[in-house]
Amino acid sequence: MQLEHSYAQLPDRFHAVAPPQAARAPKLLAWNAVLASELGLEWLGPQQAETAQIFSGGPLPEEFAPIALAYAGHQFGHFVPQLGDGRAVLIGEVTSSSGQRFDIQLKGSGRTPFSRGGDGRSWLGPVIREYLLSEAMHRLGVPTTRALAAVATGEEVYRDEPLPGGVFTRVASSHLRIGTFQFFAARKDTEALQTLTDYAIDRHYPEARDAPIPAAAFLTAVVARQARLVAHWMSIGFIHGVMNTDNTSIAGETLDYGPCAFMDEFHFDKVFSSIDQHGRYAYGNQPGIAQWNLARLAECLLMICDDQPAFEAALAEFPDRFQAHWLKLMGKKLGIADAASEDIALIHGWLEHLQNNHLDFTLSFRELADQLSTDGEARFGEFESVWRQRVLGQGVEPEVIAGAMNRVNPLYIPRNHRVEQAIASAVEGDFSMFEEMHAVLESPYVEQREFAHYAKAPQPSERVMQTFCGT
């Protein structure tokens, strides 16, 4: 596989050797051939038995250097000085055809030195969930980690009951988190902090290397990517659910698909995560939490560069950067080609209408676009007349505006109840719904009449009110 090991070559305190545990009877459930081709791994696909063995834990070829990464993190506001990969193993890095370096990581392949009493295993549900959601997010244009493979282990994992085991192969620009910096800051290990910062700059933000204050330029770049990422989440009704600093990627990718969810009925305060008892990571809180997390990164960087005004200036950019991305995305979703600050009230008016009338977030945008082809009664009350005046005042034909809206408003998202149904079927050995749903989500903006049921909002009896951490 021509693996590289740049992170494994950092000092020992950055990671721990963590050989994965070989599965008893691995079976390949899904293989991302397109991504594999980009990574130069397309030759693995046809060799299903060998591929299943490699991506379930081995035995691994000698070129692999499996390690678990050390990190800390604020979990729901409380700092934990040592977390680390408790059920994940980085087997190496590859360079894509575009010259970008990517991590390849196994999730659920057994215990590591950071497992904290856990078994390091994953049952099949989180494997299917992350495969579906991460690839759906990619198709929706949201920066995200990717799914390369899903493997059934042929073994049982014990949670509340025996469940079939699985291993997920995650591809990421890196697995550096804010919590990685916090791990060394908590130990006042400034040498390691400098090494980590230099590594992160070289890997993700080389332009910061020549800046007057490289650490501040690095923070500014991370702030920019996080602002863009969270604006994307908000524009598609996505709730991450566990925005801890150990789940905040400095590469600006969506990391960890545990208790996340897409909203059905819109509400600013919507929470799905079973462990978010006080709504810290509710939909509407996500921008503020992102900036709070970034402030924790700034605190770490201050230990190696005592220029507080530079870091404060970088953090202060977040609100404007977020709003600029959010305004552009939401404007296009409402058919406004070049949204300006004057359109913020209109956008908020739309969201308040959705909330007050308990409307489905995803479908309402498509239904609003349909209204441009009718002269009938307004379906969206007073908001609709104000909106019509704004979008038709652009001097563009209504059908052109509707077409533009439908190109940015998905018809298909990984709805919670469908994901749960796919998981339930897979537990019984039927993977047809998983495969079908994945295929549908590859074209989220295109109507697929034979799969219309995947677009529909859940019936009251189908609603998923809580989502759970993969562990």
C-alpha positions as CSV (number, residue, x, y, z in Angstrom):
1,M,0.0,0.0,0.0
2,Q,3.1,2.3,0.1
3,L,2.1,3.6,3.5
4,E,4.0,6.5,5.1
5,H,4.3,7.2,8.8
6,S,5.1,10.8,9.4
7,Y,3.1,11.0,12.7
8,A,4.5,7.7,14.0
9,Q,8.0,9.3,13.6
10,L,7.1,12.0,16.1
11,P,8.4,11.4,19.7
12,D,6.9,8.5,21.6
13,R,4.7,10.7,23.9
14,F,2.6,11.6,20.9
15,H,1.2,8.1,20.4
16,A,1.4,4.5,21.6
17,V,2.0,1.3,19.6
18,A,-1.4,-0.4,19.3
19,P,-1.5,-3.6,17.2
20,P,-5.1,-4.3,16.2
21,Q,-6.8,-7.6,17.0
22,A,-7.4,-9.8,14.1
23,A,-11.1,-10.6,13.4
24,R,-12.3,-14.2,13.5
25,A,-14.2,-14.3,10.2
26,P,-13.9,-10.9,8.5
27,K,-16.3,-10.1,5.6
28,L,-16.2,-7.0,3.5
29,L,-19.5,-5.1,3.6
30,A,-18.7,-2.0,1.7
31,W,-15.7,-0.7,-0.3
32,N,-15.4,2.9,-1.5
33,A,-14.0,2.3,-4.9
34,V,-13.9,6.0,-5.9
35,L,-12.1,7.1,-2.8
36,A,-9.8,4.1,-3.1
37,S,-8.8,5.1,-6.6
38,E,-8.0,8.7,-5.4
39,L,-5.7,7.1,-2.8
40,G,-4.1,4.7,-5.2
41,L,-5.7,1.7,-3.5
42,E,-8.0,0.6,-6.3
43,W,-6.2,-2.7,-6.7
44,L,-7.5,-3.8,-3.3
45,G,-11.2,-3.8,-4.1
46,P,-11.4,-7.0,-6.2
47,Q,-9.4,-8.9,-3.5
48,Q,-12.3,-9.0,-1.1
49,A,-10.9,-11.6,1.3
50,E,-7.5,-9.9,1.6
51,T,-9.2,-6.5,1.8
52,A,-11.5,-7.6,4.6
53,Q,-8.5,-9.0,6.5
54,I,-6.5,-5.9,6.2
55,F,-9.3,-3.5,7.2
56,S,-10.5,-5.6,10.1
57,G,-7.2,-5.7,11.9
58,G,-4.9,-8.2,10.3
59,P,-2.6,-9.8,10.6
60,L,-1.2,-6.7,9.0
61,P,1.7,-6.5,6.6
62,E,5.1,-5.4,7.9
63,E,4.8,-2.0,6.2
64,F,2.0,-1.0,8.6
65,A,2.9,0.9,11.8
66,P,-0.3,0.8,13.9
67,I,-0.5,3.5,16.6
68,A,-3.1,5.0,18.9
69,L,-2.9,8.8,19.1
70,A,-2.7,10.7,22.4
71,Y,-5.0,13.6,23.1
72,A,-7.0,15.3,25.9
73,G,-10.2,17.3,25.6
74,H,-13.0,19.3,27.1
75,Q,-16.0,16.9,27.2
76,F,-19.2,18.9,27.7
77,G,-17.2,21.7,29.2
78,H,-15.2,19.5,31.6
79,F,-11.5,19.0,31.0
80,V,-10.1,15.4,30.8
81,P,-6.3,15.5,30.6
82,Q,-5.9,12.1,29.0
83,L,-8.3,10.5,26.5
84,G,-6.6,9.2,23.3
85,D,-7.7,6.6,20.7
86,G,-9.4,4.0,22.8
87,R,-10.8,2.0,19.9
88,A,-9.0,3.5,16.9
89,V,-5.7,2.6,15.3
90,L,-3.8,4.7,12.7
91,I,-2.3,2.2,10.4
92,G,-0.5,4.7,8.2
93,E,-0.8,7.5,5.7
94,V,-1.1,7.7,1.9
95,T,-0.6,10.4,-0.6
96,S,-3.5,10.9,-3.0
97,S,-3.2,11.5,-6.7
98,S,-3.6,15.3,-6.0
99,G,-0.6,15.2,-3.7
100,Q,-2.5,15.5,-0.4
101,R,-1.6,13.3,2.6
102,F,-4.4,11.3,4.3
103,D,-4.6,9.2,7.4
104,I,-6.0,5.7,7.2
105,Q,-7.5,4.6,10.6
106,L,-9.3,1.5,11.8
107,K,-12.1,2.1,14.2
108,G,-13.3,-0.8,16.4
109,S,-10.3,-3.1,16.0
110,G,-9.6,-3.7,19.6
111,R,-8.0,-2.3,22.8
112,T,-5.3,0.3,22.8
113,P,-3.2,1.7,25.7
114,F,-5.9,4.5,25.8
115,S,-9.0,2.2,26.1
116,R,-9.7,3.2,29.7
117,G,-11.3,-0.2,30.6
118,G,-13.2,-0.5,27.3
119,D,-13.0,-3.4,24.9
120,G,-11.9,-1.2,21.9
121,R,-14.5,-2.9,19.7
122,S,-17.3,-1.6,17.7
123,W,-20.6,-3.2,17.0
124,L,-22.0,-3.0,13.5
125,G,-24.4,-0.1,14.2
126,P,-21.8,2.7,14.5
127,V,-19.9,1.3,11.5
128,I,-23.0,1.5,9.2
129,R,-24.0,4.9,10.7
130,E,-20.6,6.5,10.1
131,Y,-20.3,5.0,6.6
132,L,-23.7,6.4,5.5
133,L,-23.4,9.8,7.2
134,S,-19.8,10.7,6.3
135,E,-20.3,9.8,2.7
136,A,-23.6,11.7,2.6
137,M,-21.9,14.7,4.1
138,H,-19.2,14.5,1.4
139,R,-21.9,14.4,-1.4
140,L,-23.5,17.5,0.3
141,G,-20.3,19.4,-0.1
142,V,-19.5,19.5,3.7
143,P,-15.8,19.0,4.7
144,T,-15.7,15.6,6.4
145,T,-13.7,12.5,7.1
146,R,-14.5,9.8,4.6
147,A,-15.4,6.1,4.6
148,L,-13.1,3.7,2.9
149,A,-14.3,0.3,4.1
150,A,-16.8,-1.4,6.4
151,V,-16.1,-4.9,7.6
152,A,-18.1,-7.4,9.6
153,T,-15.8,-9.3,12.0
154,G,-17.9,-12.4,12.4
155,E,-17.7,-11.9,16.2
156,E,-20.1,-10.7,18.8
157,V,-19.6,-7.5,20.8
158,Y,-21.3,-7.2,24.2
159,R,-23.1,-4.1,25.1
160,D,-26.6,-4.4,26.6
161,E,-26.9,-7.5,24.6
162,P,-24.7,-9.5,22.2
163,L,-24.4,-7.6,18.8
164,P,-22.5,-8.3,15.6
165,G,-19.1,-6.7,15.5
166,G,-17.7,-4.5,12.8
167,V,-14.7,-2.3,11.9
168,F,-14.9,1.0,10.1
169,T,-12.0,2.4,8.0
170,R,-11.8,6.2,8.3
171,V,-9.9,8.5,6.0
172,A,-9.0,11.9,7.2
173,S,-6.7,14.8,6.2
174,S,-5.3,14.1,9.7
175,H,-6.5,13.2,13.1
176,L,-5.1,16.3,14.8
177,R,-7.6,17.8,17.2
178,I,-7.7,20.7,19.5
179,G,-7.5,18.1,22.2
180,T,-4.1,17.0,20.8
181,F,-2.7,20.4,21.7
182,Q,-4.4,20.3,25.1
183,F,-2.7,17.0,25.9
184,F,0.7,18.6,25.9
185,A,-0.5,22.0,27.3
186,A,-1.9,20.2,30.4
187,R,1.6,18.7,30.9
188,K,3.3,22.1,30.3
189,D,5.3,20.3,27.6
190,T,6.2,23.3,25.5
191,E,8.7,21.3,23.4
192,A,6.0,18.9,22.3
193,L,3.6,21.8,21.7
194,Q,6.1,23.4,19.4
195,T,6.8,20.1,17.6
196,L,3.0,19.6,17.1
197,T,2.4,23.1,15.9
198,D,5.3,22.8,13.4
199,Y,3.9,19.5,12.2
200,A,0.3,20.8,11.9
201,I,1.6,23.9,9.9
202,D,3.7,21.8,7.6
203,R,0.8,19.3,6.9
204,H,-2.2,21.6,6.7
205,Y,-1.2,25.3,6.6
206,P,2.3,25.7,5.0
207,E,1.5,29.3,4.2
208,A,1.6,30.1,7.9
209,R,5.3,29.0,8.1
210,D,6.5,32.3,6.6
211,A,4.1,34.6,8.5
212,P,5.5,37.1,11.1
213,I,3.9,35.0,13.9
214,P,3.4,31.5,12.5
215,A,1.4,30.2,15.5
216,A,-1.1,33.1,15.2
217,A,-1.3,32.6,11.4
218,F,-2.0,28.9,12.1
219,L,-4.8,29.8,14.5
220,T,-6.3,32.2,12.0
221,A,-6.4,29.5,9.4
222,V,-8.0,27.0,11.8
223,V,-10.6,29.6,12.7
224,A,-11.4,30.2,9.1
225,R,-11.9,26.5,8.4
226,Q,-14.1,26.0,11.5
227,A,-16.2,28.9,10.6
228,R,-16.8,27.5,7.1
229,L,-17.5,24.0,8.5
230,V,-20.1,25.0,11.1
231,A,-21.8,27.3,8.6
232,H,-22.2,24.2,6.4
233,W,-23.7,22.2,9.2
234,M,-26.2,24.9,10.0
235,S,-27.3,25.3,6.4
236,I,-28.3,21.6,6.2
237,G,-29.8,21.2,9.6
238,F,-27.0,19.1,10.9
239,I,-26.4,18.7,14.7
240,H,-23.0,17.3,15.6
241,G,-24.1,16.4,19.1
242,V,-20.7,16.1,20.7
243,M,-18.6,19.1,19.9
244,N,-15.9,18.3,22.5
245,T,-12.5,19.7,21.8
246,D,-11.3,16.2,21.2
247,N,-13.7,16.0,18.3
248,T,-12.7,19.3,16.8
249,S,-10.4,18.8,13.8
250,I,-7.8,21.4,13.2
251,A,-8.1,20.5,9.5
252,G,-11.7,21.8,9.5
253,E,-13.4,18.4,8.8
254,T,-16.4,16.9,10.4
255,L,-15.0,14.4,12.9
256,D,-16.9,11.7,14.8
257,Y,-20.4,10.6,13.8
258,G,-21.6,9.3,17.1
259,P,-24.7,11.1,18.5
260,C,-25.1,13.4,15.5
261,A,-28.3,13.8,13.5
262,F,-30.1,15.7,10.8
263,M,-33.2,17.6,12.0
264,D,-36.6,16.7,10.8
265,E,-38.8,19.4,12.3
266,F,-36.8,22.6,12.7
267,H,-36.1,24.0,16.1
268,F,-33.2,26.3,17.1
269,D,-32.8,24.4,20.4
270,K,-33.0,20.9,18.9
271,V,-30.9,18.2,20.7
272,F,-30.6,14.6,19.8
273,S,-27.6,13.3,21.8
274,S,-28.6,11.1,24.7
275,I,-25.6,12.4,26.7
276,D,-26.2,16.2,26.1
277,Q,-28.5,16.6,29.1
278,H,-28.4,20.4,29.2
279,G,-28.4,21.2,25.5
280,R,-24.8,22.5,25.4
281,Y,-24.5,21.3,21.8
282,A,-28.0,22.1,20.5
283,Y,-28.3,23.2,16.9
284,G,-28.3,26.9,17.6
285,N,-25.4,26.7,20.0
286,Q,-22.9,25.3,17.5
287,P,-21.3,28.5,16.3
288,G,-20.7,29.7,19.9
289,I,-19.3,26.4,20.9
290,A,-16.9,26.3,17.9
291,Q,-15.5,29.7,19.0
292,W,-15.2,28.5,22.6
293,N,-13.3,25.4,21.4
294,L,-11.0,27.6,19.3
295,A,-10.3,29.7,22.4
296,R,-9.0,26.5,24.1
297,L,-6.6,26.1,21.1
298,A,-5.4,29.7,21.5
299,E,-4.6,29.0,25.2
300,C,-2.4,26.1,24.2
301,L,-0.6,28.2,21.6
302,L,0.0,31.0,24.1
303,M,2.4,28.6,25.9
304,I,4.8,28.7,22.9
305,C,4.2,32.2,21.6
306,D,3.4,35.0,24.2
307,D,1.5,37.3,21.8
308,Q,-1.9,37.5,23.3
309,P,-3.2,40.3,21.1
310,A,-2.4,38.3,17.9
311,F,-4.4,35.3,19.2
312,E,-7.3,37.5,20.4
313,A,-7.5,39.1,16.9
314,A,-7.6,35.6,15.3
315,L,-10.4,34.5,17.6
316,A,-12.3,37.7,17.0
317,E,-12.5,36.9,13.3
318,F,-14.8,33.9,13.9
319,P,-18.2,35.6,14.1
320,D,-17.8,37.6,10.9
321,R,-16.3,34.6,9.0
322,F,-19.1,32.3,10.2
323,Q,-21.8,34.8,9.3
324,A,-20.3,35.5,5.8
325,H,-20.4,31.7,5.0
326,W,-23.8,31.2,6.6
327,L,-25.3,34.2,4.8
328,K,-24.0,33.0,1.4
329,L,-25.2,29.4,1.9
330,M,-28.6,30.3,3.3
331,G,-29.1,33.0,0.7
332,K,-28.6,30.5,-2.1
333,K,-30.9,28.0,-0.4
334,L,-33.6,30.8,-0.5
335,G,-32.9,31.7,-4.1
336,I,-30.9,34.8,-3.4
337,A,-27.9,34.9,-5.6
338,D,-25.9,37.5,-3.7
339,A,-27.2,37.7,-0.2
340,A,-26.3,40.8,1.7
341,S,-26.6,41.8,5.4
342,E,-30.1,43.2,4.6
343,D,-31.2,39.6,3.9
344,I,-30.4,38.3,7.4
345,A,-33.8,39.4,8.7
346,L,-35.5,37.5,5.9
347,I,-33.5,34.3,6.6
348,H,-34.3,34.5,10.3
349,G,-37.9,35.1,9.4
350,W,-37.9,31.9,7.4
351,L,-36.3,29.8,10.2
352,E,-38.8,31.3,12.7
353,H,-41.7,30.3,10.4
354,L,-40.3,26.8,10.2
355,Q,-40.0,26.6,14.0
356,N,-43.4,28.1,14.8
357,N,-45.2,25.8,12.3
358,H,-43.2,22.6,13.2
359,L,-42.1,22.2,9.5
360,D,-39.5,19.8,8.1
361,F,-36.2,21.7,7.6
362,T,-35.0,19.8,4.5
363,L,-38.3,19.5,2.5
364,S,-39.5,23.0,3.2
365,F,-36.8,24.5,1.0
366,R,-37.8,22.3,-1.9
367,E,-41.5,23.1,-1.3
368,L,-40.7,26.8,-1.2
369,A,-39.0,26.5,-4.6
370,D,-42.2,24.8,-5.9
371,Q,-44.2,27.8,-4.9
372,L,-42.5,29.8,-7.7
373,S,-44.4,27.8,-10.3
374,T,-47.8,28.4,-8.8
375,D,-50.0,31.4,-8.4
376,G,-52.1,29.8,-5.7
377,E,-52.4,30.4,-2.0
378,A,-49.2,31.1,-0.1
379,R,-48.2,27.9,1.8
380,F,-45.7,29.8,4.0
381,G,-47.9,32.7,5.2
382,E,-46.7,36.2,5.4
383,F,-43.1,35.2,4.9
384,E,-43.8,34.0,1.4
385,S,-45.0,37.3,0.1
386,V,-41.9,39.1,1.4
387,W,-39.7,36.4,0.0
388,R,-41.3,36.5,-3.4
389,Q,-40.8,40.2,-3.6
390,R,-37.1,39.8,-2.8
391,V,-36.2,36.9,-5.1
392,L,-38.4,38.0,-8.1
393,G,-36.8,41.5,-7.7
394,Q,-33.5,40.0,-9.0
395,G,-34.8,40.1,-12.5
396,V,-34.5,36.4,-13.1
397,E,-37.2,34.1,-14.3
398,P,-39.0,32.1,-11.5
399,E,-38.1,28.7,-13.0
400,V,-34.4,29.7,-13.1
401,I,-34.6,30.7,-9.4
402,A,-36.4,27.4,-8.5
403,G,-33.8,25.4,-10.4
404,A,-31.0,27.1,-8.6
405,M,-32.6,26.4,-5.3
406,N,-33.1,22.8,-6.0
407,R,-29.4,22.5,-6.9
408,V,-28.4,23.5,-3.4
409,N,-31.3,22.1,-1.3
410,P,-31.0,18.3,-1.0
411,L,-34.0,16.1,-1.4
412,Y,-32.3,13.2,0.3
413,I,-30.5,13.3,3.6
414,P,-29.6,10.4,6.0
415,R,-32.7,10.7,8.0
416,N,-32.4,9.3,11.5
417,H,-35.3,6.8,11.2
418,R,-34.0,5.4,7.9
419,V,-30.5,5.0,9.3
420,E,-31.9,3.2,12.3
421,Q,-33.9,0.9,10.0
422,A,-30.8,0.1,8.0
423,I,-28.9,-0.8,11.1
424,A,-31.7,-3.0,12.4
425,S,-31.8,-4.9,9.1
426,A,-28.0,-5.3,9.1
427,V,-28.1,-6.7,12.6
428,E,-30.4,-9.4,11.2
429,G,-27.9,-10.0,8.4
430,D,-29.7,-8.0,5.7
431,F,-27.5,-5.3,4.2
432,S,-29.8,-4.4,1.3
433,M,-31.2,-1.3,2.9
434,F,-27.7,-0.1,3.8
435,E,-26.6,-0.5,0.2
436,E,-29.7,1.0,-1.3
437,M,-29.7,4.0,1.1
438,H,-26.0,4.6,0.4
439,A,-26.7,4.6,-3.4
440,V,-29.6,7.1,-3.0
441,L,-27.5,9.5,-0.9
442,E,-24.8,9.6,-3.6
443,S,-27.2,11.9,-5.5
444,P,-28.9,14.0,-2.8
445,Y,-30.2,16.7,-5.1
446,V,-31.7,14.5,-7.9
447,E,-35.2,13.2,-7.6
448,Q,-35.3,9.4,-7.7
449,R,-38.9,8.5,-7.9
450,E,-38.4,4.8,-7.1
451,F,-36.8,5.9,-3.8
452,A,-39.2,8.6,-2.9
453,H,-39.7,7.1,0.6
454,Y,-36.2,8.1,1.5
455,A,-37.1,11.8,1.1
456,K,-40.1,11.7,3.3
457,A,-40.1,13.0,6.9
458,P,-40.8,10.3,9.5
459,Q,-44.3,9.5,10.8
460,P,-44.8,10.3,14.5
461,S,-44.2,6.6,15.3
462,E,-41.0,6.6,13.3
463,R,-39.3,9.6,14.9
464,V,-35.9,9.1,16.5
465,M,-35.7,11.3,19.5
466,Q,-32.2,10.3,20.8
467,T,-29.0,9.3,19.2
468,F,-26.1,7.6,21.0
469,C,-22.3,7.6,21.2
470,G,-20.8,4.8,19.2
471,T,-19.1,3.4,22.3
